[in-house]
Amino acid sequence: MQNSALKSALLSLAFGFCALGSAAAADVSWDMANEYPPTNIHSEADTFFAERLAELSGGSIEITHQFGAALGYRSKDQFDAVGDGAIPIADSFSGALGGINPLFLLSSLPFLTTTADDSRALYEAAKSDYEKAFADNNQILLFVSPWPPSGLWGKTPLDSKASLAGLKMRTYDANGTMTFKAAGAAPVQLSFADVVPQLSAGGIDAVQNSAEGGVSSKYWEYLSDFTELNYSMPLNFIHLNKDAFDALTDEQKDAVMTAAKETQSHIWKAVVERRAKNYDTMRANKITIITDISPDYAAFLNEAGSVARDKWLSEMGARGKEIMDAYAASK
């Protein structure tokens, strides 16, 4: 009895699980790690998920959002933290996980996806691989959350090869670092939560990010221009510790998966509408938006991006080619 009580207490501490008997629904409280502000599109998706989960579980599962890296974790830390049970659930940027598995760099490969339909088709081509990567590390992939298309935020328009020369800029993953280094810039990879401190300190003069990322962090306090590149639409992963999931009742498990499915449908629709809304906010805050880069500049950037695309295919081998072929066939 003492060992059983101790085991139950430990589960309670790790996942907020209070066993009330085999037939009774348990009250569960999860802290959800996320390095983005509450108004970010991914944070809003997390909130949607939590609200639906509370409803579907009859209030027996509650999520407490830890926005802005409040728990001290960045996306690159969250994969291991969730797998180990240090945190039960997280929303993590795919590119930050590239050091764990090159698969996670797929969605941010330069100039491969430019629309939500493209992004979803690429995700579907690799969905089983993503699910296995999480399952192999004691986790369940609940759903993905796409970013709107990436561009460049700067103090001037970044719409030419000359404008990138020696530019101190932030990139969000290894793909971006390789691409913009090949384009002549001086990139440094930074997590989302570290961008504003670096802008404030003068460590960087430009940022690779979507309009969404800049709006949610108010980049107009430091920068004046956004150059639309349609560079990529990378994904965020919402992943849950499998032990936490297994500790749920069958009814609660169904609630989790139903809420995840509903949120997945919601976010693919929301991302389509987000660009126009963000552009309105940016113009209201005096941001100049450049939407018509020259064909020569586009070709130059695409060529620079071939370094990242070729590296990914080399590291992924035959499976990488199969994913790319499936994506091409879907289009």
C-alpha positions in Angstrom: 0.0 0.0 0.0 2.8 2.4 0.8 4.5 1.8 -2.5 1.2 2.2 -4.4 0.6 5.5 -2.6 4.1 6.8 -3.3 3.7 5.9 -7.0 0.4 7.8 -7.1 1.9 10.8 -5.4 4.8 10.9 -7.9 2.5 10.8 -10.8 0.6 13.6 -9.2 3.7 15.8 -8.9 4.9 15.1 -12.5 1.6 15.5 -14.4 -1.0 16.9 -12.0 -2.8 13.5 -12.0 -4.8 12.7 -8.9 -6.1 9.1 -8.9 -9.6 8.9 -7.4 -10.2 5.3 -8.2 -10.2 3.1 -11.4 -13.7 4.1 -12.4 -13.6 7.8 -11.5 -12.4 10.5 -13.8 -9.1 12.1 -12.7 -8.5 15.8 -12.4 -5.4 16.7 -14.5 -3.5 19.9 -14.7 -0.7 20.4 -17.3 1.7 23.3 -17.7 2.2 23.9 -21.4 5.6 25.4 -22.5 5.6 27.9 -25.3 8.2 30.6 -26.1 5.8 32.9 -27.9 3.6 35.8 -26.7 -0.1 35.1 -26.0 -1.2 37.0 -29.1 1.0 34.9 -31.5 -0.9 32.6 -33.9 0.6 29.5 -32.2 -0.3 30.7 -28.8 -3.9 31.4 -30.0 -4.0 27.8 -31.4 -2.8 26.5 -28.0 -5.6 28.5 -26.3 -8.2 27.1 -28.7 -6.9 23.6 -28.0 -7.0 24.1 -24.2 -10.5 25.5 -24.3 -11.9 22.7 -26.4 -10.1 20.1 -24.2 -11.6 21.5 -21.1 -15.1 21.4 -22.7 -14.7 17.9 -24.1 -13.2 16.5 -20.9 -16.0 18.0 -18.7 -13.5 20.2 -17.0 -11.3 17.3 -15.9 -8.2 18.4 -17.9 -6.9 21.9 -17.4 -4.0 23.4 -19.3 -2.0 26.4 -17.8 -0.2 28.3 -20.6 3.4 29.3 -19.9 3.9 31.8 -22.7 7.1 33.8 -23.4 9.3 30.9 -22.2 8.0 31.4 -18.7 9.3 28.0 -17.7 12.8 28.8 -18.9 12.6 26.5 -21.9 13.2 27.4 -25.5 11.9 25.3 -28.4 15.3 23.5 -28.7 15.0 22.4 -25.1 11.4 21.3 -25.1 11.7 18.1 -27.1 13.9 16.4 -24.5 12.0 18.1 -21.6 8.7 16.6 -22.7 10.2 13.2 -23.5 11.8 13.0 -20.1 8.6 14.2 -18.3 10.1 17.5 -17.0 7.1 19.2 -18.7 4.0 17.4 -19.9 3.2 19.3 -23.1 4.8 21.9 -25.3 4.5 23.9 -28.5 7.9 23.8 -30.2 9.3 25.3 -33.4 10.4 22.7 -35.9 13.6 24.3 -37.0 15.0 24.4 -33.5 14.8 20.6 -33.4 17.0 20.1 -36.5 20.0 19.1 -34.4 17.9 16.2 -33.0 16.7 14.9 -36.4 17.2 16.5 -39.9 13.6 15.6 -40.6 12.5 18.5 -38.5 14.2 20.9 -41.0 11.9 19.8 -43.8 9.2 22.5 -43.3 11.6 25.4 -43.3 13.6 24.4 -46.4 13.9 27.6 -48.5 11.4 28.3 -51.3 9.7 24.9 -51.1 6.4 26.0 -49.8 4.8 29.4 -50.3 1.1 28.8 -49.5 -0.9 27.0 -46.8 -1.9 24.3 -49.3 1.8 23.7 -50.1 2.7 23.6 -46.4 0.0 21.2 -45.6 0.8 18.9 -48.5 4.5 18.8 -47.4 3.4 18.0 -43.8 1.1 15.2 -45.0 4.0 13.7 -47.1 6.1 13.4 -43.9 3.4 13.0 -41.3 4.1 9.4 -40.4 7.8 10.2 -40.1 7.1 13.0 -37.7 4.8 10.8 -35.6 7.5 8.1 -35.4 10.1 10.6 -34.4 8.0 11.7 -31.4 6.9 8.2 -30.6 10.5 7.0 -30.4 11.1 9.6 -27.8 8.2 8.8 -25.4 5.9 11.5 -26.9 2.7 11.9 -29.0 2.4 14.4 -31.8 -1.0 16.0 -31.2 -1.1 18.5 -34.1 1.0 21.0 -36.0 0.7 24.8 -36.3 2.0 26.5 -39.5 3.7 29.9 -39.6 2.6 32.4 -42.3 5.3 32.9 -45.0 8.7 34.2 -43.8 10.4 37.4 -44.9 13.0 39.8 -43.7 12.5 42.6 -41.2 15.1 45.4 -41.4 16.0 49.1 -40.9 15.8 49.5 -44.7 14.3 47.4 -47.5 16.2 44.1 -47.9 15.3 43.7 -51.5 18.6 43.3 -53.3 21.8 41.3 -53.1 23.7 44.4 -52.1 21.3 45.0 -49.1 22.3 41.6 -47.6 26.1 42.1 -47.8 27.6 41.7 -44.3 24.1 42.2 -42.7 23.9 41.3 -39.0 20.7 39.3 -39.0 18.8 36.7 -37.1 17.9 33.4 -38.7 15.5 30.9 -37.0 17.3 27.7 -37.9 20.2 26.0 -39.7 18.5 26.2 -43.1 18.2 30.0 -42.8 21.8 30.3 -41.5 23.1 28.4 -44.5 21.0 30.2 -47.0 21.7 33.8 -45.9 25.4 33.1 -45.3 25.5 31.9 -48.9 23.7 35.1 -49.9 26.5 37.2 -48.3 24.9 38.2 -45.0 26.3 37.6 -41.5 23.6 35.5 -39.9 23.2 34.2 -36.3 20.6 31.7 -35.3 18.4 32.9 -32.4 15.3 31.5 -30.8 12.2 33.6 -31.0 12.4 34.7 -27.3 15.9 36.0 -27.8 15.2 38.3 -30.8 14.0 41.4 -29.1 16.8 41.5 -26.5 19.3 41.3 -29.4 17.5 44.1 -31.3 17.5 46.2 -28.2 21.2 45.6 -27.6 22.1 46.3 -31.2 23.4 42.8 -31.7 21.4 42.4 -34.9 20.0 44.8 -37.5 17.6 42.5 -39.3 15.4 39.5 -38.5 14.3 36.5 -40.6 10.7 36.0 -39.5 7.1 36.2 -40.8 4.9 39.2 -40.5 3.2 37.3 -37.7 6.4 37.0 -35.7 7.2 40.7 -36.0 3.6 41.8 -35.1 3.4 39.7 -32.0 6.8 41.1 -30.8 6.2 44.7 -32.0 9.3 44.8 -34.2 8.3 48.3 -35.3 9.9 49.6 -32.1 13.3 48.7 -33.6 12.8 48.2 -37.4 11.0 50.0 -40.2 10.7 47.6 -43.2 9.4 44.2 -44.0 10.5 42.5 -47.3 8.1 39.8 -48.4 10.1 36.8 -49.6 7.7 33.8 -49.2 10.8 32.0 -48.0 9.0 29.1 -46.2 6.0 28.3 -44.0 7.7 26.3 -41.2 5.7 24.3 -38.6 5.4 24.2 -34.9 4.8 20.9 -33.2 2.4 20.4 -30.2 3.7 17.3 -28.4 2.6 15.5 -25.3 4.5 13.2 -22.9 3.2 9.6 -23.5 3.2 8.7 -19.8 1.0 11.7 -19.1 -1.3 10.5 -21.9 -1.3 6.9 -20.7 -2.3 8.0 -17.2 -5.6 9.4 -18.5 -8.9 7.6 -18.6 -10.2 6.4 -21.9 -12.7 9.2 -22.0 -10.0 11.8 -21.4 -7.8 10.3 -24.1 -10.6 10.6 -26.5 -11.1 14.3 -25.5 -7.4 15.0 -26.0 -7.3 13.5 -29.5 -10.7 15.1 -30.5 -9.5 18.6 -29.3 -6.2 18.1 -31.2 -8.1 17.2 -34.4 -10.4 20.2 -34.1 -7.5 22.5 -33.5 -5.6 21.2 -36.5 -8.5 22.0 -38.7 -8.9 25.5 -37.1 -5.3 26.5 -37.5 -4.9 25.6 -41.2 -7.9 27.9 -41.8 -6.6 30.7 -39.5 -3.2 30.9 -41.1 -4.7 31.8 -44.5 -6.3 34.9 -43.1 -3.4 36.0 -40.9 -1.3 37.8 -43.5 -3.8 40.5 -44.4 -4.5 41.1 -40.7 -0.8 41.4 -39.9 -0.2 43.7 -42.8 -2.9 46.0 -41.6 -1.4 46.2 -38.2 2.1 46.8 -39.6 0.9 49.7 -41.8 -0.9 51.2 -38.8 2.5 51.1 -37.1 4.4 52.8 -40.0 6.1 49.6 -41.3 7.0 49.8 -45.0 6.0 46.5 -46.7 7.9 45.5 -49.9 5.9 42.9 -51.8 7.5 42.9 -55.2 11.1 41.8 -55.2 12.8 41.5 -58.6 13.0 38.2 -60.4 16.8 38.4 -60.3 16.9 38.8 -56.6 14.4 35.9 -56.2 16.6 33.7 -58.3 19.7 34.7 -56.3 18.0 33.8 -53.0 16.7 30.5 -54.5 20.2 29.6 -55.6 21.5 30.4 -52.1 18.8 28.2 -50.6 20.0 25.2 -52.7 22.8 24.7 -50.2 20.2 23.9 -47.4 18.0 21.8 -49.7 20.9 19.7 -51.0 22.2 19.1 -47.4 18.8 18.0 -46.2 18.4 15.5 -49.0 21.9 14.2 -48.4 21.3 13.7 -44.7 17.8 12.1 -45.2 18.9 9.7 -48.0 16.4 7.6 -49.8 13.6 8.5 -47.4 14.1 12.2 -48.1 13.7 11.6 -51.8 10.5 9.6 -51.1 9.1 12.5 -49.1 9.9 15.0 -51.8 8.5 12.8 -54.5 5.2 12.4 -52.6 5.0 16.1 -52.1 5.6 16.8 -55.8 3.0 14.2 -56.7 0.4 15.8 -54.3 0.8 19.2 -56.1 
